[in-house]
Structure formats: structure tokens, C-alpha cells
Amino acid sequence: DETAAAYTRQRHRLFVVVLLLLASSLTAVMLGERLHRRVNRQLDSLRASAGLLGEGDLSHRAHAGGDTEFAQVAHAFGEMATQLTDSHAELKHRALHDELTGLPNRALLFDRVGHALAAMTREGSGDGEVAVLFIDLDDFKTVNDSLGHAMGDELLREVGRRLDACL
């Protein structure tokens, strides 16, 4: 009868081990599924952010929780968007301003005059006024020829500073 009792105890232990294995397997599957959903959610968020950045939406910032690789990627996307925004602003400024004096250039003049005339037309009054002032530096070539281009550039910068201070 002792062998039967030992056999029953052994079966009972085996049953407990099998139950523990099943429970741990089920726990592992559940945790794996939860981790899988969490990772996919963050990947989907990063993928959407990359798509918006690729479409030119530089105001969008990616978000990822915690101190993970996803958060590092989201931060990198944010840094890229900031650098692109800064570069875009710098290029726009260069396209619309004189490099030497920093004053608005001809392209910006035509754009602003066009907007002013369009605003007058939209308002329909025709009573609005638009003024354009052209300034010419007489004999500027003489300054460049006699004192050199560096001095001519400095004269243009100083005139630009004084005009800007007046406006």
C-alpha cells in the first residue's frame, strides 16, 4: 500500500508541476500579448509621426512614453523637425532679404506691394493708399572705385542701419 501512496504523491506532484507549467505559460503568453500591443501602439504612433513629418507638418511632435528606445526616436523626430523649421525660416529670410544689409529685397518688395494692392481691391473702396519709396545712392560706384568694395559694403550696411532705424 505504501507504493500506491508513493505513486499517488508522485502523481499529485506531477499534476502540480503541470498546473504550474500551464499557469506560467499562460502568464507568459498574456504578458507577451500585452507587450506586443504596447510596442505596436508606440510603433504606430512613431510611424504616423514620421508620415506627418514627411508630408511637411513640422509642427507635429512625436510622443512615446517612458525612457525607452521609442522615446529616444520620438525625441530625435522632434529635433529633426526643429532643425528643419529653423532651416526653413533661415532659407525664407535669405530669399527675401539682402545678404549684405539685411534689408528686404526686391522679391519681398513685389510681394508686399502685391498684397497691399490685393487688399485694396478686396476692400473695394479704392480709397486706400499705397506708397513706394525708392532710394538711390548717387555716385556709389565712385565710392567702390576709390575706396574699395569693403568700404562700399560698409557704407551700404550703415545706410541700411539708418533706414531701418527710421522705419
LUMFI-205312 format. One record per residue (C-alpha): z, y, x; chain; residue in three letters. Coordinates in steps of 0.001 Angstrom, whole numbers, plus 500000, padded with zeros to 6 digits. Example, Ala and Ser with C-alpha at 12.3 -4.5 7.8 and 13.67 -1.06 7.14 Angstrom:
% LUMFI-205312
<r pz="507800" py="495500" px="512300" kette="A" rest="ala"/>
<r pz="507140" py="498940" px="513670" kette="A" rest="ser"/>
//
This chain:
% LUMFI-205312
<r pz="500000" py="500000" px="500000" kette="A" rest="asp"/>
<r pz="500551" py="502216" px="502998" kette="A" rest="glu"/>
<r pz="496855" py="502054" px="503900" kette="A" rest="thr"/>
<r pz="495967" py="503097" px="500377" kette="A" rest="ala"/>
<r pz="498345" py="506068" px="500649" kette="A" rest="ala"/>
<r pz="496902" py="506997" px="504060" kette="A" rest="ala"/>
<r pz="493412" py="506658" px="502638" kette="A" rest="tyr"/>
<r pz="494361" py="508930" px="499685" kette="A" rest="thr"/>
<r pz="495870" py="511514" px="502049" kette="A" rest="arg"/>
<r pz="492743" py="511401" px="504196" kette="A" rest="gln"/>
<r pz="490526" py="511806" px="501119" kette="A" rest="arg"/>
<r pz="492708" py="514671" px="499975" kette="A" rest="his"/>
<r pz="492416" py="516368" px="503401" kette="A" rest="arg"/>
<r pz="488667" py="515816" px="503385" kette="A" rest="leu"/>
<r pz="488473" py="517278" px="499888" kette="A" rest="phe"/>
<r pz="490463" py="520357" px="501034" kette="A" rest="val"/>
<r pz="488201" py="520748" px="504090" kette="A" rest="val"/>
<r pz="485083" py="520513" px="501900" kette="A" rest="val"/>
<r pz="486547" py="523081" px="499492" kette="A" rest="leu"/>
<r pz="487371" py="525393" px="502417" kette="A" rest="leu"/>
<r pz="483862" py="524980" px="503808" kette="A" rest="leu"/>
<r pz="482339" py="525742" px="500418" kette="A" rest="leu"/>
<r pz="484592" py="528765" px="499937" kette="A" rest="ala"/>
<r pz="483803" py="530124" px="503402" kette="A" rest="ser"/>
<r pz="480074" py="529504" px="502885" kette="A" rest="ser"/>
<r pz="480175" py="531301" px="499545" kette="A" rest="leu"/>
<r pz="482117" py="534180" px="501128" kette="A" rest="thr"/>
<r pz="479601" py="534391" px="503961" kette="A" rest="ala"/>
<r pz="476694" py="534460" px="501511" kette="A" rest="val"/>
<r pz="478359" py="537161" px="499416" kette="A" rest="met"/>
<r pz="479165" py="539281" px="502470" kette="A" rest="leu"/>
<r pz="475650" py="538753" px="503816" kette="A" rest="gly"/>
<r pz="474159" py="539855" px="500498" kette="A" rest="glu"/>
<r pz="476395" py="542914" px="500410" kette="A" rest="arg"/>
<r pz="475470" py="543809" px="503987" kette="A" rest="leu"/>
<r pz="471797" py="543217" px="503195" kette="A" rest="his"/>
<r pz="471955" py="545629" px="500211" kette="A" rest="arg"/>
<r pz="473782" py="548243" px="502289" kette="A" rest="arg"/>
<r pz="471287" py="548014" px="505149" kette="A" rest="val"/>
<r pz="468326" py="548112" px="502772" kette="A" rest="asn"/>
<r pz="469741" py="551141" px="500965" kette="A" rest="arg"/>
<r pz="470081" py="553031" px="504247" kette="A" rest="gln"/>
<r pz="466651" py="551902" px="505429" kette="A" rest="leu"/>
<r pz="465102" py="553029" px="502139" kette="A" rest="asp"/>
<r pz="466814" py="556407" px="502491" kette="A" rest="ser"/>
<r pz="465547" py="556821" px="506071" kette="A" rest="leu"/>
<r pz="462057" py="555685" px="505051" kette="A" rest="arg"/>
<r pz="461990" py="558271" px="502239" kette="A" rest="ala"/>
<r pz="463217" py="560980" px="504616" kette="A" rest="ser"/>
<r pz="460542" py="560104" px="507159" kette="A" rest="ala"/>
<r pz="457927" py="560296" px="504406" kette="A" rest="gly"/>
<r pz="459091" py="563763" px="503327" kette="A" rest="leu"/>
<r pz="459106" py="564978" px="506924" kette="A" rest="leu"/>
<r pz="455635" py="563512" px="507401" kette="A" rest="gly"/>
<r pz="454437" py="565419" px="504341" kette="A" rest="glu"/>
<r pz="455727" py="568658" px="505853" kette="A" rest="gly"/>
<r pz="459019" py="569061" px="503962" kette="A" rest="asp"/>
<r pz="461017" py="570375" px="506896" kette="A" rest="leu"/>
<r pz="463912" py="571458" px="504674" kette="A" rest="ser"/>
<r pz="464845" py="567841" px="503868" kette="A" rest="his"/>
<r pz="467633" py="566268" px="505903" kette="A" rest="arg"/>
<r pz="468172" py="562527" px="506099" kette="A" rest="ala"/>
<r pz="471644" py="561160" px="505367" kette="A" rest="his"/>
<r pz="473269" py="557920" px="506443" kette="A" rest="ala"/>
<r pz="476923" py="557068" px="506190" kette="A" rest="gly"/>
<r pz="479346" py="556264" px="508928" kette="A" rest="gly"/>
<r pz="478947" py="556131" px="512645" kette="A" rest="asp"/>
<r pz="476054" py="553694" px="512702" kette="A" rest="thr"/>
<r pz="472616" py="553479" px="514187" kette="A" rest="glu"/>
<r pz="471349" py="554682" px="510802" kette="A" rest="phe"/>
<r pz="473438" py="557837" px="511133" kette="A" rest="ala"/>
<r pz="472010" py="558366" px="514614" kette="A" rest="gln"/>
<r pz="468460" py="558011" px="513285" kette="A" rest="val"/>
<r pz="469246" py="560392" px="510410" kette="A" rest="ala"/>
<r pz="470645" py="562892" px="512911" kette="A" rest="his"/>
<r pz="467503" py="562521" px="515059" kette="A" rest="ala"/>
<r pz="465323" py="563210" px="511985" kette="A" rest="phe"/>
<r pz="467387" py="566344" px="511350" kette="A" rest="gly"/>
<r pz="466954" py="567501" px="514942" kette="A" rest="glu"/>
<r pz="463186" py="566917" px="514747" kette="A" rest="met"/>
<r pz="462957" py="568883" px="511503" kette="A" rest="ala"/>
<r pz="464932" py="571754" px="513051" kette="A" rest="thr"/>
<r pz="462709" py="571794" px="516144" kette="A" rest="gln"/>
<r pz="459563" py="571690" px="514003" kette="A" rest="leu"/>
<r pz="460877" py="574528" px="511831" kette="A" rest="thr"/>
<r pz="461669" py="576612" px="514913" kette="A" rest="asp"/>
<r pz="458267" py="575864" px="516466" kette="A" rest="ser"/>
<r pz="456505" py="576725" px="513213" kette="A" rest="his"/>
<r pz="458346" py="580056" px="512993" kette="A" rest="ala"/>
<r pz="457512" py="580847" px="516627" kette="A" rest="glu"/>
<r pz="453824" py="579996" px="516140" kette="A" rest="leu"/>
<r pz="453690" py="582111" px="512995" kette="A" rest="lys"/>
<r pz="455286" py="585032" px="514828" kette="A" rest="his"/>
<r pz="452831" py="584681" px="517731" kette="A" rest="arg"/>
<r pz="449892" py="584548" px="515333" kette="A" rest="ala"/>
<r pz="450939" py="587763" px="513572" kette="A" rest="leu"/>
<r pz="452393" py="589885" px="516392" kette="A" rest="his"/>
<r pz="451099" py="591339" px="519628" kette="A" rest="asp"/>
<r pz="452406" py="589365" px="522595" kette="A" rest="glu"/>
<r pz="452940" py="592420" px="524788" kette="A" rest="leu"/>
<r pz="454583" py="594862" px="522375" kette="A" rest="thr"/>
<r pz="455914" py="592532" px="519696" kette="A" rest="gly"/>
<r pz="454392" py="594826" px="517062" kette="A" rest="leu"/>
<r pz="452451" py="593441" px="514089" kette="A" rest="pro"/>
<r pz="448824" py="592721" px="514976" kette="A" rest="asn"/>
<r pz="445534" py="593192" px="513131" kette="A" rest="arg"/>
<r pz="445847" py="589877" px="511271" kette="A" rest="ala"/>
<r pz="449207" py="590933" px="509813" kette="A" rest="leu"/>
<r pz="447842" py="594400" px="509023" kette="A" rest="leu"/>
<r pz="444974" py="592939" px="506995" kette="A" rest="phe"/>
<r pz="447362" py="590512" px="505256" kette="A" rest="asp"/>
<r pz="449825" py="593273" px="504277" kette="A" rest="arg"/>
<r pz="447093" py="595676" px="503140" kette="A" rest="val"/>
<r pz="445565" py="592843" px="501084" kette="A" rest="gly"/>
<r pz="448936" py="592122" px="499446" kette="A" rest="his"/>
<r pz="449512" py="595830" px="498720" kette="A" rest="ala"/>
<r pz="446086" py="596203" px="497113" kette="A" rest="leu"/>
<r pz="446551" py="592987" px="495115" kette="A" rest="ala"/>
<r pz="449943" py="594219" px="493863" kette="A" rest="ala"/>
<r pz="448356" py="597484" px="492730" kette="A" rest="met"/>
<r pz="445639" py="595561" px="490896" kette="A" rest="thr"/>
<r pz="448168" py="593231" px="489211" kette="A" rest="arg"/>
<r pz="450274" py="596141" px="488036" kette="A" rest="glu"/>
<r pz="447099" py="597641" px="486587" kette="A" rest="gly"/>
<r pz="448342" py="601160" px="486973" kette="A" rest="ser"/>
<r pz="446020" py="602249" px="489731" kette="A" rest="gly"/>
<r pz="448598" py="604962" px="490418" kette="A" rest="asp"/>
<r pz="450144" py="603119" px="493370" kette="A" rest="gly"/>
<r pz="449549" py="604423" px="496814" kette="A" rest="glu"/>
<r pz="448774" py="602564" px="499978" kette="A" rest="val"/>
<r pz="448699" py="604327" px="503317" kette="A" rest="ala"/>
<r pz="447451" py="603029" px="506630" kette="A" rest="val"/>
<r pz="448148" py="604877" px="509858" kette="A" rest="leu"/>
<r pz="446004" py="604236" px="512904" kette="A" rest="phe"/>
<r pz="447269" py="605469" px="516261" kette="A" rest="ile"/>
<r pz="445132" py="605684" px="519356" kette="A" rest="asp"/>
<r pz="446361" py="606428" px="522857" kette="A" rest="leu"/>
<r pz="443812" py="608836" px="524314" kette="A" rest="asp"/>
<r pz="442703" py="608154" px="527874" kette="A" rest="asp"/>
<r pz="444717" py="604949" px="528084" kette="A" rest="phe"/>
<r pz="442039" py="603477" px="530355" kette="A" rest="lys"/>
<r pz="442872" py="606205" px="532857" kette="A" rest="thr"/>
<r pz="446500" py="605005" px="532987" kette="A" rest="val"/>
<r pz="445364" py="601438" px="533673" kette="A" rest="asn"/>
<r pz="442793" py="602535" px="536263" kette="A" rest="asp"/>
<r pz="445029" py="604970" px="538153" kette="A" rest="ser"/>
<r pz="448500" py="603402" px="537829" kette="A" rest="leu"/>
<r pz="447591" py="599738" px="537323" kette="A" rest="gly"/>
<r pz="447778" py="597299" px="534435" kette="A" rest="his"/>
<r pz="451507" py="596672" px="534879" kette="A" rest="ala"/>
<r pz="452186" py="600368" px="534268" kette="A" rest="met"/>
<r pz="449747" py="600385" px="531350" kette="A" rest="gly"/>
<r pz="451586" py="597391" px="529856" kette="A" rest="asp"/>
<r pz="454918" py="599175" px="530265" kette="A" rest="glu"/>
<r pz="453503" py="602284" px="528572" kette="A" rest="leu"/>
<r pz="452319" py="600145" px="525621" kette="A" rest="leu"/>
<r pz="455738" py="598459" px="525352" kette="A" rest="arg"/>
<r pz="457508" py="601845" px="525383" kette="A" rest="glu"/>
<r pz="455181" py="603281" px="522734" kette="A" rest="val"/>
<r pz="455807" py="600129" px="520684" kette="A" rest="gly"/>
<r pz="459600" py="600511" px="521009" kette="A" rest="arg"/>
<r pz="459427" py="604159" px="519955" kette="A" rest="arg"/>
<r pz="457164" py="603436" px="516977" kette="A" rest="leu"/>
<r pz="459413" py="600575" px="515919" kette="A" rest="asp"/>
<r pz="462493" py="602845" px="516184" kette="A" rest="ala"/>
<r pz="460762" py="605407" px="513932" kette="A" rest="cys"/>
<r pz="459965" py="602831" px="511274" kette="A" rest="leu"/>
//
